């Protein structure tokens, strides 16, 4: 469990900074803890959704993660697998390019062949999408929502070279298009085990 302890003075300073940057809503230790709990719940959702597609993730130690939320491996039907590292953002507005720039810096410190998976609850800005495609480290960009699972999937050229058989597609189910991931033409099953 993450516990945030702050002195009354540091809370006042953080509140002043927050007011200047974000308006007048009061920021308290309780709201900071609530945001932390919301973030951790989203990280758990991302791990659950990706597990349905063959990706096993373990959370990192909060104080030592360098922005990485999970480490793990994505296993594919042909018995191949790749190392993955995730970063998850649960915010009310589309994820901006700054987060992806920071993510690329962290990916540069991971072992070669590791694919970064960035998951956002609210999609991405146009500039973030453009930057993502130019990243030099292998990465996958996802939008993951609680009700719908993976609703957006993109893979940059370095990651495409590592997993050329991983392809997004759509299926028509119950009068709606849903995103599916395929590997070498085989749908990665979303079973609930």
C-alpha positions as CSV (number, residue, x, y, z in Angstrom):
1,X,0.0,0.0,0.0
2,X,1.3,3.4,-1.0
3,X,1.2,5.9,1.9
4,X,1.8,9.6,1.2
5,X,2.9,11.6,4.3
6,X,3.2,15.3,4.0
7,X,3.7,18.2,6.4
8,X,1.1,20.9,6.7
9,X,3.6,23.3,5.2
10,X,4.3,21.1,2.2
11,X,0.6,20.6,1.6
12,X,0.1,24.4,1.6
13,X,2.9,24.8,-0.9
14,X,1.6,22.1,-3.2
15,X,-1.9,23.7,-2.9
16,X,-0.5,27.1,-4.0
17,X,1.3,25.5,-7.0
18,X,-1.7,23.5,-7.9
19,X,-4.0,26.6,-7.8
20,X,-1.6,28.5,-10.1
21,X,-1.4,25.6,-12.6
22,X,-4.9,24.2,-12.4
23,X,-7.4,26.6,-10.9
24,X,-9.0,26.9,-7.5
25,X,-10.1,23.3,-6.6
26,X,-8.5,22.3,-3.2
27,X,-5.9,19.6,-3.3
28,X,-5.6,17.6,0.0
29,X,-3.7,14.6,1.1
30,X,-7.0,12.7,0.8
31,X,-7.4,13.7,-2.9
32,X,-3.8,12.8,-3.6
33,X,-4.3,9.4,-2.1
34,X,-7.6,9.1,-4.1
35,X,-5.8,9.8,-7.3
36,X,-3.1,7.3,-6.4
37,X,-5.7,4.6,-5.7
38,X,-7.4,5.5,-9.0
39,X,-4.1,5.1,-10.8
40,X,-3.3,1.8,-9.1
41,X,-6.8,0.5,-10.0
42,X,-6.2,1.4,-13.7
43,X,-2.8,-0.4,-13.6
44,X,-4.6,-3.5,-12.4
45,X,-7.2,-3.1,-15.1
46,X,-4.5,-2.9,-17.8
47,X,-2.8,-6.0,-16.5
48,X,-6.1,-7.9,-16.5
49,X,-7.0,-6.8,-20.0
50,X,-3.6,-7.7,-21.4
51,X,-3.5,-11.1,-19.6
52,X,-6.6,-12.0,-21.7
53,X,-4.4,-11.6,-24.8
54,X,-1.4,-13.6,-23.4
55,X,0.6,-10.9,-21.7
56,X,1.6,-11.7,-18.1
57,X,2.5,-8.6,-16.1
58,X,3.9,-8.0,-12.6
59,X,3.7,-4.6,-10.9
60,X,6.9,-2.9,-10.2
61,X,8.0,-1.5,-6.8
62,X,6.4,2.0,-6.6
63,X,9.5,3.8,-5.4
64,X,11.9,2.1,-7.9
65,X,9.9,1.9,-11.1
66,X,11.2,5.0,-13.0
67,X,7.7,5.4,-14.4
68,X,7.3,1.8,-15.4
69,X,4.2,0.2,-13.9
70,X,4.6,-3.4,-14.9
71,X,7.3,-5.7,-16.2
72,X,6.5,-9.0,-17.9
73,X,6.3,-11.1,-21.1
74,X,3.9,-11.4,-23.9
75,X,3.6,-15.0,-25.1
76,X,2.3,-15.8,-28.5
77,X,0.7,-18.9,-30.0
78,X,3.9,-20.0,-31.9
79,X,5.7,-20.2,-28.5
80,X,7.6,-17.0,-29.1
81,X,7.5,-14.2,-26.5
82,X,8.8,-10.7,-25.9
83,X,9.7,-8.8,-22.8
84,X,7.3,-5.9,-22.1
85,X,7.3,-2.9,-19.8
86,X,4.1,-0.8,-19.3
87,X,3.3,2.7,-18.3
88,X,-0.4,3.4,-17.5
89,X,-2.1,6.8,-17.4
90,X,-5.6,7.3,-16.1
91,X,-6.4,10.9,-16.7
92,X,-9.5,12.8,-17.8
93,X,-8.0,14.3,-21.0
94,X,-6.0,12.7,-23.8
95,X,-2.4,11.8,-23.0
96,X,0.0,14.4,-24.3
97,X,3.3,14.1,-26.1
98,X,5.3,14.9,-22.9
99,X,4.4,11.6,-21.3
100,X,5.5,9.7,-24.4
101,X,8.8,11.6,-24.5
102,X,9.4,10.6,-20.9
103,X,8.4,7.0,-21.6
104,X,10.9,6.8,-24.5
105,X,13.7,8.0,-22.2
106,X,12.8,5.2,-19.7
107,X,12.7,2.6,-22.5
108,X,16.3,3.5,-23.4
109,X,17.4,2.1,-20.0
110,X,15.7,-1.3,-20.4
111,X,17.2,-4.4,-22.0
112,X,17.3,-4.5,-25.8
113,X,14.3,-6.2,-27.3
114,X,11.9,-5.0,-24.6
115,X,8.7,-3.5,-26.0
116,X,7.2,-0.6,-24.1
117,X,3.4,-0.7,-23.8
118,X,1.8,2.7,-23.0
119,X,-1.8,2.5,-21.9
120,X,-4.1,5.5,-21.6
121,X,-7.7,5.6,-20.3
122,X,-8.5,8.7,-22.4
123,X,-6.7,8.3,-25.7
124,X,-3.9,10.5,-27.1
125,X,-3.4,14.0,-28.5
126,X,-2.6,14.3,-32.2
127,X,1.0,15.3,-31.3
128,X,1.4,12.3,-29.0
129,X,0.3,10.0,-31.8
130,X,2.8,11.5,-34.3
131,X,5.6,11.4,-31.8
132,X,4.8,7.7,-31.0
133,X,5.4,6.7,-34.6
134,X,8.8,8.4,-34.6
135,X,10.0,6.8,-31.3
136,X,13.3,4.9,-31.7
137,X,12.5,2.3,-29.1
138,X,10.0,-0.5,-29.7
139,X,6.5,0.5,-28.4
140,X,2.8,-0.2,-28.5
141,X,0.2,2.4,-27.8
142,X,-3.1,1.4,-26.3
143,X,-6.3,3.0,-25.1
144,X,-7.8,0.7,-22.5
145,X,-11.2,1.4,-20.9
146,X,-13.0,-0.5,-18.1
147,X,-16.1,-1.3,-20.1
148,X,-14.6,-2.0,-23.5
149,X,-11.0,-3.3,-22.9
150,X,-8.6,-2.3,-25.7
151,X,-10.3,0.3,-27.9
152,X,-7.2,1.6,-29.7
153,X,-4.0,-0.1,-30.7
154,X,-0.9,1.2,-32.5
155,X,2.5,-0.3,-32.9
156,X,5.6,1.7,-34.0
157,X,8.1,0.5,-36.6
158,X,10.8,-0.8,-34.2
159,X,8.1,-2.9,-32.4
160,X,6.7,-4.1,-35.7
161,X,10.1,-5.5,-36.5
162,X,10.1,-7.5,-33.3
163,X,6.6,-8.8,-33.6
164,X,5.6,-8.6,-37.2
165,X,2.8,-11.1,-36.8
166,X,0.9,-9.1,-34.1
167,X,-1.8,-7.3,-36.0
168,X,-4.9,-5.4,-34.8
169,X,-8.2,-6.0,-36.5
170,X,-11.9,-5.6,-36.0
171,X,-14.8,-8.0,-35.6
172,X,-18.5,-7.3,-35.8
173,X,-20.1,-8.6,-32.6
174,X,-23.6,-7.8,-31.2
175,X,-24.1,-5.1,-33.8
176,X,-20.8,-3.4,-32.9
177,X,-17.3,-3.3,-34.1
178,X,-14.7,-4.5,-31.6
179,X,-11.0,-4.3,-31.7
180,X,-9.2,-7.7,-31.7
181,X,-5.6,-8.6,-31.7
182,X,-4.4,-11.3,-34.0
183,X,-1.0,-13.1,-34.2
184,X,-0.2,-14.8,-37.5
185,X,-3.9,-14.7,-38.4
186,X,-5.1,-16.3,-35.1
187,X,-7.2,-14.2,-32.8
188,X,-5.6,-13.8,-29.4
189,X,-8.4,-15.1,-27.3
190,X,-9.9,-12.9,-24.6
191,X,-10.8,-15.7,-22.3
192,X,-11.7,-14.8,-18.7
193,X,-9.4,-17.4,-16.9
